[in-house]
Every structure is written in structure tokens, then in C-alpha cells.
């Protein structure tokens, strides 16, 4: 309940004023004169005698209800509609054995998976899918709004399951193919890799041209420290050994892919840098949410005005019948 014209409520101060004025006026009015009223004072008071204050109270109640009616009480029914213009995003994750390098904590792949999970949890009304690749590319999860399902599919991805290699062009083309028939106004591929394209029948440049034709932006992320990175290898005689291996990211190729599709290239050298990159991509591809509010007003002044008339009518009836004062 709200009041459309609450300024009228200031008149409520008149209610006690009217009550005091009525009481003082009644005391000043004369009545019938008797030589001795002792016997009348000793007589028990009847119910009607005790109700002598009822008319002033009815008048005060009618005034209060009338003022409330003037303030136009209303019931407001608010309806909010939210419209979200989501983004279609395909995440492309490198699962070649080089992703086990330990220049990230605990390694590149686990860091990429953890930050990817955080990115997915932060999306609103966006469809997200997942492509994994090494020497070949596979769709791990199609575009979906079921983020719990997507997260479970991401957790199932492991390094070494797919034949080793880095088929960047094939993976990018597969992701673009998943996006080509969608109706979203914004289509995005997030390509994360730590190597150079050395497998697959389709070059990354050709896949980028297809993406640009389809209106798909590619955000390319190269993961790996500068120079060399620690890598654990299984030696047939010496067992597990930690070696330093060179970091070979084809940044020129990744930059060209991003430029050709209207995206952006990022280089991540540690966990926090990778997290900040995903945060920036999230800001660049923010879901557009529009909220419309509709308010229906239902006037309720009659609920106060009619009782006010009823109280006034009852006061007039009582003061002219059973509670009439003489003279």
C-alpha cells in the first residue's frame, strides 16, 4: 500500500484538535438546571450513558478516514521483465602433452581448466560449448546453457587421451562450424594453446578466414613462460625426470588469427595472468541485460471514504436519537 498524494496526511494533526475542541465545547454547553443532583450522581450509569463519548470518537474516526482517502491510497503491482541477449562461446582447449609443462601451477592444463571453470560460472544467459584437441579435434560439449553439465564435461578432459600433436586449424574450424548456424548476434571462439600448428589438414589461416566470413571473433591465448619451462618426462631407465624444454608458441600465427576475425591475442605466462585474460574477455563479451518494469495502480481510496461516511452517518443518528443532549 502506498499513497499517491501523501501531502494530505499532514491534515491528520487536525484529528486530535477536533477531539479537544469537541470536548471543550461540550463542557461549555449548558444543560437543565436542578436544585440537587446528588441522587442522580449516585444512580448507576447505563450503557447508553457510558457511550456519551462515542459521537466525538466517531467524528474523529470519520475525519481520519477522510484524510486517508484524500491521500489516495493505492496498491501497486510491479512486474519486471528481463531480456538477456546472450553470447555464443566455443572454448577450444589444447590437450597435447606439452600442456603438462609446470611453468603454471600445477601445470598449464590444470591451470587452464581451473580458470575455464571460473569463466563458465561467471556467464549469464550465454551458451557455451567446448572443443578439445591435440592431433585431432573433438567436440566435448555442444553449445549449452546447462553450465553444470558443461563443467562436468570439462572435468572429464585429460591430457594424453587424444593422439599427440597440435591441430590448431582443425580445432578452430570445428568450433566455427558449431557457431555458424546459431542466431546469436555475438559469436566467439576462445582458443587456448601452447604450441605451433603441426597436425591436421586445415591451416589456422584458412580456419580464420572461415571464422571471419561467419562473423566469429577469435580470442587467442598463448600459454607458456618465456624461454624454457620445466617438464616431467618418463625415462625408460632413469624414471621420472624434470627437464627444461623450450617454449614454442607461434605468436605470429595466433596474432594473425585474432586480427583477421576482429578478436584479440593474449599471452599468459602464469596463472594470474591467465585469470586476468579470461576476465578481460568476459568484459569484452558481456551479456546485454535489459530490464523493463511495469506498475499497475489500483486505487483504494473508496475503502477509506465509505467507512468515513458510515461513521458520520452513525454519529448523526446517535446524536439525534439515543444520545441526544437536552436542551
VOBA-1610 file (N, C-alpha, C; in pm, whole numbers, padded with zeros to 5 digits, always signed):
BEGIN
Unk+00085-00120+00000Unk+00000+00000+00000Unk+00088+00124+00000Unk+00057+00219-00088Unk+00131+00346-00094Unk+00031+00457-00120Unk+00073+00581-00096Unk-00013+00697-00114Unk+00036+00780-00232Unk-00057+00810-00324Unk-00021+00890-00442Unk-00001+01036-00406Unk-00073+01088-00307Unk-00061+01227-00266Unk-00045+01233-00114Unk+00074+01195-00067Unk+00094+01186+00080Unk+00092+01321+00151Unk+00097+01432+00076Unk+00092+01563+00140Unk-00034+01587+00221Unk-00145+01522+00182Unk-00270+01537+00257Unk-00261+01479+00397Unk-00165+01391+00420Unk-00156+01326+00551Unk-00119+01424+00662Unk-00065+01541+00625Unk-00037+01643+00727Unk-00164+01687+00799Unk-00279+01672+00731Unk-00405+01710+00793Unk-00443+01620+00910Unk-00371+01510+00929Unk-00403+01421+01041Unk-00385+01491+01176Unk-00306+01599+01178Unk-00292+01672+01305Unk-00423+01738+01348Unk-00519+01750+01252Unk-00649+01809+01286Unk-00737+01713+01367Unk-00706+01585+01360Unk-00791+01486+01428Unk-00791+01509+01579Unk-00676+01515+01645Unk-00681+01543+01791Unk-00732+01684+01821Unk-00706+01780+01729Unk-00756+01916+01751Unk-00908+01917+01755Unk-00970+01845+01662Unk-01116+01835+01659Unk-01167+01766+01784Unk-01093+01664+01831Unk-01135+01594+01952Unk-01134+01684+02075Unk-01026+01762+02089Unk-01017+01854+02203Unk-01124+01963+02194Unk-01141+02016+02072Unk-01242+02122+02053Unk-01381+02072+02087Unk-01416+01950+02045Unk-01548+01893+02074Unk-01568+01873+02224Unk-01463+01824+02290Unk-01473+01801+02434Unk-01493+01932+02511Unk-01416+02036+02476Unk-01429+02165+02545Unk-01563+02231+02515Unk-01610+02214+02393Unk-01739+02273+02354Unk-01853+02208+02433Unk-01843+02076+02452Unk-01946+02005+02527Unk-01948+02049+02673Unk-01832+02081+02730Unk-01827+02125+02870Unk-01883+02265+02887Unk-01869+02350+02783Unk-01921+02486+02794Unk-02071+02493+02775Unk-02129+02396+02705Unk-02273+02400+02679Unk-02352+02378+02809Unk-02457+02453+02825Unk-02544+02438+02943Unk-02641+02324+02927Unk-02692+02280+03041Unk-02794+02176+03041Unk-02912+02218+03125Unk-02994+02122+03163Unk-03107+02151+03251Unk-03058+02176+03392Unk-03120+02272+03460Unk-03079+02305+03596Unk-03171+02237+03698Unk-03104+02176+03799Unk-03177+02111+03908Unk-03123+02167+04040Unk-03208+02170+04139Unk-03166+02222+04269Unk-03069+02128+04338Unk-03083+01995+04315Unk-02996+01897+04379Unk-02979+01778+04285Unk-02852+01748+04251Unk-02826+01637+04157Unk-02757+01521+04227Unk-02757+01523+04362Unk-02686+01417+04435Unk-02745+01279+04405Unk-02877+01274+04403Unk-02940+01143+04377Unk-02910+01095+04236Unk-02900+01188+04140Unk-02869+01149+04002Unk-02726+01098+03990Unk-02635+01162+04066Unk-02495+01118+04060Unk-02477+00981+04122Unk-02560+00949+04221Unk-02548+00818+04287Unk-02607+00705+04205Unk-02692+00741+04109Unk-02757+00637+04028Unk-02653+00569+03938Unk-02664+00436+03920Unk-02569+00365+03832Unk-02585+00411+03687Unk-02470+00418+03618Unk-02473+00461+03477Unk-02512+00345+03387Unk-02602+00374+03297Unk-02643+00273+03199Unk-02540+00267+03085Unk-02559+00168+02998Unk-02469+00154+02883Unk-02472+00277+02794Unk-02592+00330+02771Unk-02604+00448+02684Unk-02542+00570+02748Unk-02547+00577+02880Unk-02483+00689+02948Unk-02331+00682+02934Unk-02280+00558+02939Unk-02135+00542+02923Unk-02089+00570+02780Unk-02181+00564+02685Unk-02145+00584+02545Unk-02155+00731+02503Unk-02156+00821+02598Unk-02167+00962+02564Unk-02050+01016+02484Unk-01933+00954+02501Unk-01815+00998+02425Unk-01807+00936+02286Unk-01902+00850+02254Unk-01896+00783+02125Unk-01909+00877+02005Unk-02002+00972+02004Unk-02014+01061+01886Unk-01886+01137+01853Unk-01815+01199+01953Unk-01689+01265+01920Unk-01586+01169+01861Unk-01582+01048+01915Unk-01488+00950+01862Unk-01522+00911+01720Unk-01652+00897+01692Unk-01695+00866+01555Unk-01656+00979+01460Unk-01673+01105+01506Unk-01638+01218+01422Unk-01488+01220+01392Unk-01406+01192+01495Unk-01261+01188+01475Unk-01221+01075+01380Unk-01285+00960+01395Unk-01255+00849+01305Unk-01292+00880+01163Unk-01409+00946+01142Unk-01452+00982+01007Unk-01355+01081+00945Unk-01306+01176+01025Unk-01210+01273+00974Unk-01080+01206+00933Unk-01031+01114+01017Unk-00906+01044+00986Unk-00919+00961+00859Unk-01030+00889+00845Unk-01051+00809+00724Unk-01065+00897+00601Unk-01132+01012+00615Unk-01145+01103+00502Unk-01011+01157+00455Unk-00923+01189+00551Unk-00790+01238+00514Unk-00710+01128+00443Unk-00721+01006+00493Unk-00653+00895+00425Unk-00704+00877+00283Unk-00835+00897+00263Unk-00891+00886+00128Unk-00838+00996+00038Unk-00823+01119+00094Unk-00767+01229+00015Unk-00624+01201-00030Unk-00549+01127+00050Unk-00410+01095+00015Unk-00399+00988-00092Unk-00512+00937-00138Unk-00520+00839-00248Unk-00435+00714-00222Unk-00478+00631-00131Unk-00405+00505-00111Unk-00417+00416-00235Unk-00307+00349-00268Unk-00302+00265-00387Unk-00229+00135-00357Unk-00272+00032-00427Unk-00195-00093-00427Unk-00119-00099-00559Unk+00011-00120-00549Unk+00094-00121-00669Unk+00143-00262-00697Unk+00111-00309-00814Unk+00158-00440-00858Unk+00271-00419-00959Unk+00394-00452-00918Unk+00511-00428-01001Unk+00551-00557-01072Unk+00563-00549-01203Unk+00607-00662-01284Unk+00736-00625-01355Unk+00836-00709-01340Unk+00965-00684-01405Unk+00994-00793-01506Unk+01032-00751-01625Unk+01069-00845-01731Unk+01216-00823-01765Unk+01291-00932-01770Unk+01432-00923-01803Unk+01457-00989-01938Unk+01529-00917-02023Unk+01565-00967-02154Unk+01717-00975-02161Unk+01769-01093-02186Unk+01914-01112-02193Unk+01953-01150-02335Unk+02044-01070-02391Unk+02097-01100-02523Unk+02229-01172-02504Unk+02225-01305-02507Unk+02342-01384-02474Unk+02443-01392-02587Unk+02560-01442-02551Unk+02670-01462-02645Unk+02691-01612-02661Unk+02717-01657-02783Unk+02752-01797-02808Unk+02904-01809-02808Unk+02956-01892-02718Unk+03100-01903-02698Unk+03143-02049-02711Unk+03241-02073-02796Unk+03304-02204-02804Unk+03444-02193-02745Unk+03470-02270-02640Unk+03603-02275-02579Unk+03681-02388-02645Unk+03800-02357-02694Unk+03884-02455-02763Unk+04009-02476-02679Unk+04028-02596-02627Unk+04133-02624-02530Unk+04234-02724-02584Unk+04360-02686-02580Unk+04471-02772-02624Unk+04496-02879-02517Unk+04499-03007-02559Unk+04526-03116-02464Unk+04649-03196-02506Unk+04738-03135-02583Unk+04862-03203-02619Unk+04949-03220-02496Unk+05047-03313-02503Unk+05128-03345-02385Unk+05210-03227-02336Unk+05239-03130-02423Unk+05315-03013-02379Unk+05238-02931-02276Unk+05106-02950-02266Unk+05026-02878-02168Unk+05054-02927-02025Unk+05138-03030-02010Unk+05177-03076-01877Unk+05296-02998-01821Unk+05349-02906-01899Unk+05461-02826-01852Unk+05424-02754-01724Unk+05521-02742-01633Unk+05492-02694-01498Unk+05534-02549-01475Unk+05530-02468-01581Unk+05553-02325-01561Unk+05428-02258-01506Unk+05315-02327-01504Unk+05193-02286-01435Unk+05173-02382-01318Unk+05088-02342-01223Unk+05066-02428-01106Unk+04929-02496-01117Unk+04920-02630-01107Unk+05032-02724-01101Unk+05096-02748-01237Unk+05019-02727-01344Unk+05073-02730-01480Unk+04980-02650-01570Unk+05018-02635-01695Unk+04941-02550-01787Unk+04798-02598-01802Unk+04782-02729-01819Unk+04647-02781-01846Unk+04556-02761-01726Unk+04601-02796-01605Unk+04517-02782-01487Unk+04484-02634-01461Unk+04580-02546-01485Unk+04553-02404-01468Unk+04448-02356-01568Unk+04461-02402-01694Unk+04364-02364-01796Unk+04225-02417-01763Unk+04219-02538-01711Unk+04089-02596-01675Unk+04026-02520-01558Unk+04105-02487-01456Unk+04052-02416-01340Unk+04000-02278-01379Unk+04077-02203-01455Unk+04034-02069-01496Unk+03915-02079-01590Unk+03912-02182-01674Unk+03797-02203-01763Unk+03669-02228-01685Unk+03679-02304-01575Unk+03563-02328-01490Unk+03512-02197-01430Unk+03605-02114-01383Unk+03565-01985-01327Unk+03496-01899-01431Unk+03546-01903-01552Unk+03485-01825-01661Unk+03344-01872-01690Unk+03323-02002-01693Unk+03190-02058-01721Unk+03092-02019-01611Unk+03135-02027-01486Unk+03046-01992-01375Unk+03006-01845-01378Unk+03086-01763-01439Unk+03056-01620-01443Unk+02968-01578-01558Unk+02929-01670-01646Unk+02845-01633-01761Unk+02698-01626-01719Unk+02622-01541-01788Unk+02479-01524-01764Unk+02407-01528-01898Unk+02322-01627-01916Unk+02240-01639-02038Unk+02324-01657-02164Unk+02449-01701-02150Unk+02533-01729-02267Unk+02539-01880-02289Unk+02533-01919-02415Unk+02553-02059-02447Unk+02703-02082-02467Unk+02754-02184-02400Unk+02897-02213-02405Unk+02916-02358-02445Unk+03013-02383-02532Unk+03047-02518-02574Unk+03196-02541-02559Unk+03242-02665-02581Unk+03382-02699-02558Unk+03433-02792-02667Unk+03546-02753-02728Unk+03619-02837-02823Unk+03756-02863-02765Unk+03799-02988-02765Unk+03934-03025-02719Unk+04011-03079-02839Unk+04143-03058-02835Unk+04221-03104-02950Unk+04364-03135-02909Unk+04422-03222-02989Unk+04566-03247-02988Unk+04601-03268-03137Unk+04629-03394-03178Unk+04649-03418-03321Unk+04516-03414-03396Unk+04408-03440-03325Unk+04273-03432-03380Unk+04187-03347-03287Unk+04071-03308-03334Unk+03981-03224-03255Unk+03848-03294-03235Unk+03790-03276-03117Unk+03662-03337-03083Unk+03575-03235-03009Unk+03444-03246-03032Unk+03350-03163-02957Unk+03320-03233-02825Unk+03372-03178-02718Unk+03348-03235-02586Unk+03209-03201-02535Unk+03159-03082-02569Unk+03025-03040-02528Unk+02973-02939-02629Unk+02850-02958-02679Unk+02792-02860-02772Unk+02751-02733-02696Unk+02709-02632-02769Unk+02661-02510-02706Unk+02546-02541-02611Unk+02555-02493-02489Unk+02452-02524-02391Unk+02442-02415-02286Unk+02324-02406-02226Unk+02302-02318-02110Unk+02313-02395-01979Unk+02330-02525-01990Unk+02343-02611-01871Unk+02489-02607-01827Unk+02522-02509-01744Unk+02661-02491-01704Unk+02710-02605-01617Unk+02625-02667-01539Unk+02667-02781-01458Unk+02712-02896-01547Unk+02636-02922-01651Unk+02674-03026-01747Unk+02807-02992-01814Unk+02820-02866-01855Unk+02943-02823-01922Unk+03064-02839-01830Unk+03047-02801-01703Unk+03158-02814-01608Unk+03196-02960-01586Unk+03097-03047-01582Unk+03127-03189-01564Unk+03202-03244-01685Unk+03166-03198-01805Unk+03236-03242-01925Unk+03378-03187-01929Unk+03397-03066-01881Unk+03532-03008-01877Unk+03620-03086-01779Unk+03563-03128-01666Unk+03641-03202-01567Unk+03684-03340-01619Unk+03613-03392-01718Unk+03647-03524-01773Unk+03762-03519-01874Unk+03799-03399-01919Unk+03905-03387-02018Unk+04039-03418-01954Unk+04122-03495-02023Unk+04254-03530-01973Unk+04357-03514-02086Unk+04479-03485-02046Unk+04590-03478-02141Unk+04637-03619-02175Unk+04667-03644-02302Unk+04720-03773-02343Unk+04617-03869-02395Unk+04490-03838-02386Unk+04385-03928-02436Unk+04382-03925-02588Unk+04397-03805-02645Unk+04399-03790-02791Unk+04543-03804-02839Unk+04560-03858-02958Unk+04694-03871-03018Unk+04766-03737-03013Unk+04894-03741-02978Unk+04968-03618-02953Unk+04992-03538-03082Unk+04992-03408-03065Unk+05011-03316-03177Unk+04934-03189-03148Unk+04939-03095-03242Unk+04868-02968-03222Unk+04800-02928-03352Unk+04673-02963-03365Unk+04595-02932-03486Unk+04509-02808-03459Unk+04573-02693-03459Unk+04501-02569-03426Unk+04397-02536-03532Unk+04433-02549-03660Unk+04339-02516-03767Unk+04215-02603-03764Unk+04234-02733-03743Unk+04120-02825-03738Unk+04028-02792-03620Unk+04087-02765-03504Unk+04007-02733-03385Unk+03929-02603-03405Unk+03995-02502-03462Unk+03927-02374-03484Unk+03813-02390-03583Unk+03835-02467-03689Unk+03728-02488-03788Unk+03610-02562-03726Unk+03638-02658-03638Unk+03529-02733-03574Unk+03446-02640-03485Unk+03514-02552-03413Unk+03442-02457-03327Unk+03357-02362-03410Unk+03412-02312-03520Unk+03337-02222-03608Unk+03216-02293-03667Unk+03234-02419-03701Unk+03123-02496-03756Unk+03008-02509-03655Unk+03041-02517-03526Unk+02939-02523-03422Unk+02865-02391-03407Unk+02927-02282-03450Unk+02868-02150-03432Unk+02797-02097-03556Unk+02818-02158-03670Unk+02775-02097-03796Unk+02624-02082-03808Unk+02547-02175-03752Unk+02402-02172-03769Unk+02328-02114-03650Unk+02398-02061-03552Unk+02330-02005-03435Unk+02275-01867-03468Unk+02175-01824-03390Unk+02111-01695-03414Unk+02164-01584-03325Unk+02265-01614-03244Unk+02320-01512-03156Unk+02387-01401-03237Unk+02373-01278-03189Unk+02436-01166-03258Unk+02586-01165-03236Unk+02632-01223-03125Unk+02774-01225-03094Unk+02821-01370-03085Unk+02919-01406-03169Unk+02973-01541-03172Unk+03123-01534-03147Unk+03169-01616-03054Unk+03307-01603-03007Unk+03372-01741-02993Unk+03500-01746-03028Unk+03583-01863-03000Unk+03698-01819-02910Unk+03720-01892-02801Unk+03835-01869-02714Unk+03931-01985-02736Unk+04039-01958-02808Unk+04136-02061-02846Unk+04256-02054-02753Unk+04281-02163-02680Unk+04393-02168-02586Unk+04489-02279-02629Unk+04616-02241-02652Unk+04716-02338-02695Unk+04853-02296-02646Unk+04948-02391-02645Unk+05084-02360-02603Unk+05187-02396-02710Unk+05140-02422-02832Unk+05235-02469-02933Unk+05215-02411-03070Unk+05260-02487-03167Unk+05251-02450-03307Unk+05167-02552-03381Unk+05101-02508-03486Unk+05020-02600-03565Unk+05109-02697-03640Unk+05098-02826-03606Unk+05182-02927-03673Unk+05104-03050-03716Unk+04971-03046-03700Unk+04889-03159-03743Unk+04760-03104-03804Unk+04683-03192-03863Unk+04555-03151-03921Unk+04568-03115-04068Unk+04458-03126-04139Unk+04456-03099-04282Unk+04422-02954-04316Unk+04379-02878-04217Unk+04337-02739-04240Unk+04431-02645-04166Unk+04479-02542-04234Unk+04570-02448-04171Unk+04493-02351-04083Unk+04556-02296-03978Unk+04489-02197-03894Unk+04447-02073-03971Unk+04525-02033-04071Unk+04491-01914-04150Unk+04362-01936-04228Unk+04347-02056-04285Unk+04224-02085-04359Unk+04104-02090-04264Unk+04122-02150-04149Unk+04014-02156-04050Unk+03976-02016-04004Unk+04075-01927-03992Unk+04048-01789-03952Unk+03967-01716-04058Unk+03996-01742-04184Unk+03919-01681-04293Unk+03774-01726-04288Unk+03753-01854-04259Unk+03616-01905-04247Unk+03546-01839-04129Unk+03618-01825-04018Unk+03560-01761-03900Unk+03521-01617-03930Unk+03607-01545-03998Unk+03576-01405-04032Unk+03454-01397-04123Unk+03442-01490-04215Unk+03325-01493-04305Unk+03197-01519-04227Unk+03205-01603-04127Unk+03088-01638-04046Unk+03059-01536-03935Unk+03142-01433-03924Unk+03119-01332-03819Unk+03157-01380-03681Unk+03256-01471-03675Unk+03301-01526-03546Unk+03431-01458-03506Unk+03434-01401-03386Unk+03557-01342-03333Unk+03637-01448-03259Unk+03767-01442-03275Unk+03855-01540-03209Unk+03945-01466-03111Unk+03937-01507-02985Unk+04031-01460-02884Unk+04133-01571-02864Unk+04256-01546-02905Unk+04361-01648-02899Unk+04448-01625-02775Unk+04476-01732-02703Unk+04558-01724-02581Unk+04677-01819-02597Unk+04797-01763-02591Unk+04917-01845-02589Unk+04964-01862-02445Unk+04975-01986-02397Unk+05012-02011-02258Unk+05153-02069-02253Unk+05235-02013-02167Unk+05372-02061-02151Unk+05464-01950-02106Unk+05562-01986-02023Unk+05659-01888-01976Unk+05752-01848-02090Unk+05829-01744-02066Unk+05927-01700-02165Unk+06049-01791-02159Unk+06100-01829-02276Unk+06224-01908-02281Unk+06200-02056-02265Unk+06224-02108-02144Unk+06209-02250-02118Unk+06114-02274-02001Unk+06059-02397-01997Unk+05966-02432-01892Unk+05998-02572-01841Unk+05978-02598-01711Unk+06004-02733-01657Unk+05899-02832-01706Unk+05948-02952-01736Unk+05859-03055-01789Unk+05905-03190-01735Unk+05811-03270-01685Unk+05842-03401-01629Unk+05826-03506-01738Unk+05933-03583-01760Unk+05929-03689-01861Unk+05957-03823-01794Unk+05905-03929-01855Unk+05929-04065-01805Unk+06043-04128-01886Unk+06158-04140-01824Unk+06273-04201-01890Unk+06267-04353-01870Unk+06291-04431-01976Unk+06275-04577-01964Unk+06369-04640-01861Unk+06484-04574-01833Unk+06579-04632-01738Unk+06591-04548-01610Unk+06590-04417-01624Unk+06611-04330-01508Unk+06481-04293-01437Unk+06366-04331-01493Unk+06238-04299-01430Unk+06193-04157-01464Unk+06112-04100-01377Unk+06059-03966-01399Unk+06168-03863-01375Unk+06186-03776-01475Unk+06288-03672-01466Unk+06227-03537-01501Unk+06277-03435-01438Unk+06232-03298-01463Unk+06334-03231-01554Unk+06290-03187-01669Unk+06378-03124-01766Unk+06322-02987-01807Unk+06411-02905-01853Unk+06371-02775-01907Unk+06356-02789-02058Unk+06240-02753-02107Unk+06213-02763-02251Unk+06181-02624-02305Unk+06215-02595-02429Unk+06187-02463-02486Unk+06037-02441-02507Unk+05993-02318-02484Unk+05853-02279-02507Unk+05841-02230-02651Unk+05761-02299-02729Unk+05749-02267-02872Unk+05604-02235-02905Unk+05567-02111-02888Unk+05432-02066-02920Unk+05439-01984-03049Unk+05357-02018-03144Unk+05354-01943-03269Unk+05267-01817-03249Unk+05326-01718-03185Unk+05251-01597-03152Unk+05211-01520-03277Unk+05296-01523-03378Unk+05265-01452-03502Unk+05138-01508-03566Unk+05127-01640-03566Unk+05008-01704-03623Unk+04883-01673-03540Unk+04895-01682-03407Unk+04780-01655-03320Unk+04737-01509-03330Unk+04834-01418-03341Unk+04801-01277-03358Unk+04728-01253-03488Unk+04771-01323-03594Unk+04707-01308-03725Unk+04563-01358-03722Unk+04540-01469-03652Unk+04404-01523-03640Unk+04313-01422-03570Unk+04362-01368-03460Unk+04281-01272-03384Unk+04253-01147-03467Unk+04354-01095-03533Unk+04336-00972-03613Unk+04237-00994-03728Unk+04247-01109-03793Unk+04162-01135-03909Unk+04015-01148-03870Unk+03987-01193-03749Unk+03847-01217-03706Unk+03792-01105-03618Unk+03873-01002-03594Unk+03825-00893-03508Unk+03835-00924-03361Unk+03916-01024-03326Unk+03934-01061-03186Unk+04059-00998-03127Unk+04125-01072-03040Unk+04243-01019-02972Unk+04333-01135-02930Unk+04465-01109-02933Unk+04560-01212-02890Unk+04615-01176-02752Unk+04628-01279-02667Unk+04681-01260-02533Unk+04794-01360-02510Unk+04889-01320-02427Unk+04997-01411-02385Unk+04990-01426-02234Unk+04977-01548-02188Unk+04971-01577-02045Unk+05097-01650-02003Unk+05165-01597-01903Unk+05290-01658-01856Unk+05276-01718-01716Unk+05161-01699-01652Unk+05138-01758-01520Unk+04988-01766-01494Unk+04951-01825-01381Unk+04810-01847-01350Unk+04731-01717-01341Unk+04785-01618-01272Unk+04712-01494-01252Unk+04696-01418-01384Unk+04798-01424-01469Unk+04786-01359-01600Unk+04676-01425-01682Unk+04667-01558-01675Unk+04563-01630-01748Unk+04425-01595-01695Unk+04413-01584-01561Unk+04286-01547-01500Unk+04245-01405-01543Unk+04340-01315-01549Unk+04311-01177-01590Unk+04270-01171-01736Unk+04326-01257-01820Unk+04288-01261-01962Unk+04143-01304-01977Unk+04103-01408-01907Unk+03964-01452-01914Unk+03870-01345-01858Unk+03916-01274-01756Unk+03834-01167-01701Unk+03815-01056-01805Unk+03920-01024-01879Unk+03910-00921-01982Unk+03819-00966-02096Unk+03831-01091-02135Unk+03742-01144-02240Unk+03597-01138-02193Unk+03575-01170-02065Unk+03440-01163-02010Unk+03383-01022-02015Unk+03469-00921-01995Unk+03424-00782-02004Unk+03397-00743-02148Unk+03482-00791-02240Unk+03462-00758-02382Unk+03336-00823-02437Unk+03304-00940-02386Unk+03186-01014-02435Unk+03082-01024-02325Unk+03045-00910-02269Unk+02949-00907-02159Unk+02807-00925-02212Unk+02729-01004-02142Unk+02588-01025-02179Unk+02508-00897-02160Unk+02429-00860-02261Unk+02346-00741-02252Unk+02212-00779-02187Unk+02185-00718-02071Unk+02062-00747-01998Unk+01977-00621-01991Unk+01854-00631-02037Unk+01761-00518-02033Unk+01645-00554-01940Unk+01611-00462-01854Unk+01502-00486-01759Unk+01392-00383-01779Unk+01270-00430-01796Unk+01154-00342-01809Unk+01063-00363-01688Unk+01016-00251-01635Unk+00932-00255-01515Unk+00794-00199-01549Unk+00691-00275-01518Unk+00552-00233-01539Unk+00484-00226-01402Unk+00416-00115-01377Unk+00348-00095-01248Unk+00200-00067-01271Unk+00115-00149-01211Unk-00030-00130-01216Unk-00075-00068-01084Unk-00154+00041-01095Unk-00203+00110-00975Unk-00352+00079-00956Unk-00386+00033-00839Unk-00525+00003-00804Unk-00567+00098-00692Unk-00656+00196-00726Unk-00697+00297-00628Unk-00779+00233-00516Unk-00743+00268-00390Unk-00811+00211-00273Unk-00873+00319-00184Unk-00892+00440-00236Unk-00948+00547-00152Unk-01091+00516-00109Unk-01165+00443-00193Unk-01303+00411-00157Unk-01310+00325-00031Unk-01205+00245-00008Unk-01203+00160+00111Unk-01196+00242+00239Unk-01153+00368+00228Unk-01148+00458+00344Unk-01264+00558+00343Unk-01304+00598+00221Unk-01407+00703+00211Unk-01543+00651+00256Unk-01583+00533+00213Unk-01715+00481+00251Unk-01726+00456+00401Unk-01624+00399+00467Unk-01633+00388+00614Unk-01642+00525+00682Unk-01576+00628+00624Unk-01585+00762+00682Unk-01729+00812+00678Unk-01795+00795+00563Unk-01937+00833+00552Unk-02021+00753+00651Unk-01988+00626+00667Unk-02064+00543+00760Unk-02051+00592+00904Unk-01929+00633+00943Unk-01910+00684+01079Unk-01985+00815+01100Unk-01982+00903+00998Unk-02056+01029+01009Unk-02205+01005+01021Unk-02257+00912+00941Unk-02398+00880+00946Unk-02437+00823+01082Unk-02351+00737+01137Unk-02379+00678+01267Unk-02377+00785+01377Unk-02282+00881+01364Unk-02278+00988+01463Unk-02406+01071+01460Unk-02450+01108+01337Unk-02573+01186+01324Unk-02692+01111+01381Unk-02696+00982+01355Unk-02807+00900+01403Unk-02810+00895+01556Unk-02693+00874+01618Unk-02689+00862+01763Unk-02715+00995+01832Unk-02656+01104+01779Unk-02673+01234+01844Unk-02815+01289+01831Unk-02894+01233+01739Unk-03032+01278+01721Unk-03132+01179+01774Unk-03084+01069+01835Unk-03176+00971+01892Unk-03136+00941+02035Unk-03077+00826+02063Unk-03049+00782+02199Unk-02948+00868+02271Unk-02852+00930+02199Unk-02750+01010+02264Unk-02774+01158+02244Unk-02899+01194+02222Unk-02932+01335+02204Unk-02920+01410+02337Unk-02859+01528+02331Unk-02841+01609+02452Unk-02953+01715+02461Unk-02999+01737+02579Unk-03104+01838+02604Unk-03046+01944+02698Unk-03077+02070+02676Unk-03156+02119+02561Unk-03068+02124+02436
//
